């Protein structure tokens, strides 16, 4: 059986409209330049929130610090919060994970 990737999920909040400043694309481009696997989605419930996930295996303190520094260089009042770790197939926009009991296999 194939083991699924596990993700660590973070939430970025700001007084600014993060969804209107190309924040996700800028964050993705930065992650690519650092050879880091990253997912980023706008939150459905708040325009001042973007959530991102990085692979658990890459979510060490150094990686998180580099991402936090970069995010704060884009948006100085950004607050980054750890939401969860060890999550398979995260749905970041609604902060849900797939409930496998809903699916027939």
C-alpha positions in Angstrom: 0.0 0.0 0.0 1.2 3.5 -0.9 1.7 5.9 2.0 0.1 9.3 1.5 2.0 12.5 2.0 1.5 14.2 5.3 1.1 18.0 5.4 1.6 20.7 8.1 -1.0 23.5 7.7 -0.4 27.2 8.5 -2.7 30.2 8.4 -1.6 33.7 7.5 -3.8 36.6 8.7 -3.4 40.3 8.1 -5.3 43.5 8.2 -4.8 43.7 4.5 -6.8 41.8 1.9 -4.2 39.0 1.2 -6.4 37.5 -1.5 -6.1 40.7 -3.6 -2.3 41.1 -3.7 -1.2 38.0 -5.5 0.0 36.6 -2.2 -0.5 32.9 -3.1 1.4 33.1 -6.4 4.3 35.0 -4.8 4.5 32.5 -2.0 4.4 29.6 -4.5 7.2 31.2 -6.6 9.3 31.6 -3.5 8.7 28.0 -2.5 9.8 26.8 -5.9 13.0 28.8 -5.7 13.7 27.1 -2.3 12.7 23.6 -3.8 10.0 23.4 -1.2 6.7 21.5 -1.8 3.9 24.0 -0.8 0.1 24.3 -1.3 -1.6 27.6 -0.9 -5.3 28.5 -1.0 -7.5 31.5 -0.1 -9.8 30.9 2.9 -13.4 30.8 1.9 -14.5 32.5 5.1 -12.2 35.6 5.2 -10.5 37.6 2.5 -7.7 38.5 5.0 -6.7 34.9 5.4 -4.5 32.6 3.2 -3.7 29.1 4.3 -0.6 27.1 3.1 0.7 23.7 3.8 4.2 22.2 3.5 5.1 18.5 3.7 5.6 17.4 7.3 9.1 16.2 6.5 10.0 19.7 5.4 8.3 21.5 8.2 11.3 21.9 10.4 12.0 25.1 12.4 14.5 26.5 9.8 12.0 26.1 6.9 9.2 27.6 8.8 11.4 30.6 9.9 12.5 31.2 6.2 8.8 31.2 5.1 7.8 33.5 8.0 10.6 35.9 7.1 9.5 36.0 3.5 5.8 36.4 4.3 6.6 39.3 6.6 8.7 40.9 3.9 5.6 40.9 1.7 3.1 41.9 4.4 4.7 43.4 7.5 1.6 42.9 9.8 1.2 39.2 8.8 0.5 36.7 11.6 1.4 33.1 10.8 -0.2 30.4 12.9 0.3 26.6 12.9 -3.1 25.0 12.5 -2.3 21.3 12.2 0.2 18.7 11.2 0.1 15.1 10.0 -2.8 15.8 7.7 -3.4 13.8 4.5 -5.0 15.5 1.5 -5.8 18.8 3.2 -8.6 21.1 1.9 -7.1 24.4 2.9 -9.8 26.8 1.8 -12.3 25.3 4.3 -9.8 23.9 6.7 -11.2 20.4 6.4 -9.6 17.2 5.6 -11.0 14.4 3.5 -13.3 12.2 5.6 -12.6 8.8 4.1 -15.7 7.3 5.7 -17.7 9.3 3.1 -16.2 7.4 0.2 -16.9 3.9 -1.1 -13.8 1.9 -1.9 
